[in-house]
Amino acid sequence: MTTAEFYRSKAWEKLIEVLKLERVDDKGQVICSYCHKPITRKYDCIGHHRVELTEQNVNDPSISLNPDNIS
């Protein structure tokens, strides 16, 4: 799988949805794990890999699908 295919995959979409649910504050706002501010626009809610996703590691779930590697 390429990185472009990965970012369109069901596994990535599911992970982002789970992370959004885990990062909701007591007011129901999704909080950015990087800047710790509420995400107010849908397109701002993008998961970023801390260890850059590359063609060499995209098929390694410990990097590509590791919640601790997504900010």
Backbone torsions as a table, in degrees:
resi	resn	phi	psi	omega
1	MET	NA	141.2	176.4
2	THR	-90.5	168.2	177.8
3	THR	-64.1	-37.6	178.5
4	ALA	-62.2	-42.5	178.0
5	GLU	-66.2	-40.1	-179.3
6	PHE	-58.5	-47.2	-176.6
7	TYR	-69.3	-8.5	173.6
8	ARG	-106.4	4.8	-174.7
9	SER	-80.9	155.9	176.5
10	LYS	-63.8	-36.6	-179.2
11	ALA	-61.3	-42.9	178.7
12	TRP	-66.6	-45.9	179.9
13	GLU	-58.8	-42.6	179.1
14	LYS	-65.0	-42.8	179.5
15	LEU	-61.0	-44.5	-180.0
16	ILE	-62.5	-40.7	178.6
17	GLU	-63.8	-41.8	178.2
18	VAL	-63.6	-44.6	-179.7
19	LEU	-63.5	-37.9	177.3
20	LYS	-60.7	-44.4	-179.9
21	LEU	-64.7	-36.6	-179.6
22	GLU	-73.8	-21.5	-174.2
23	ARG	-106.2	26.5	177.9
24	VAL	-90.3	133.8	178.2
25	ASP	-87.1	-176.8	-177.1
26	ASP	-68.8	-10.7	176.6
27	LYS	-96.9	1.1	179.6
28	GLY	84.6	12.7	-179.9
29	GLN	-96.0	139.2	174.4
30	VAL	-77.6	128.5	-177.2
31	ILE	-103.9	132.0	177.2
32	CYS	-68.2	127.9	-179.3
33	SER	-75.8	-12.8	179.4
34	TYR	-86.6	-54.0	-175.7
35	CYS	-103.0	-8.9	177.3
36	HIS	65.8	23.8	176.7
37	LYS	-106.6	155.7	177.5
38	PRO	-62.9	141.4	175.2
39	ILE	-89.6	113.9	-173.4
40	THR	-99.9	-21.3	179.6
41	ARG	-115.5	135.1	-175.7
42	LYS	-54.6	-41.5	-176.6
43	TYR	-72.1	-9.1	175.0
44	ASP	-81.5	-13.4	-176.2
45	CYS	-89.9	77.4	-179.0
46	ILE	-120.8	133.2	176.2
47	GLY	-82.4	133.3	177.9
48	HIS	-115.3	133.6	177.1
49	HIS	-76.4	129.7	176.6
50	ARG	-70.2	-45.5	169.8
51	VAL	-90.3	115.5	-173.7
52	GLU	-53.4	133.9	177.2
53	LEU	-79.9	127.9	-178.6
54	THR	-128.2	171.1	176.3
55	GLU	-62.9	-26.7	-179.3
56	GLN	-78.1	-29.3	-176.1
57	ASN	-115.3	2.5	-176.1
58	VAL	-60.5	-29.1	-179.1
59	ASN	-92.0	8.8	176.5
60	ASP	-99.1	102.6	-176.4
61	PRO	-62.3	-20.8	178.0
62	SER	-69.6	-15.1	174.9
63	ILE	-107.8	-52.5	-172.7
64	SER	-71.9	-35.0	-176.0
65	LEU	-118.1	20.3	-179.8
66	ASN	-86.3	113.4	-179.4
67	PRO	-56.2	-30.4	179.6
68	ASP	-72.6	-12.9	178.9
69	ASN	-98.6	5.0	-177.8
70	ILE	-113.2	125.7	175.6
71	SER	-114.8	NA	NA
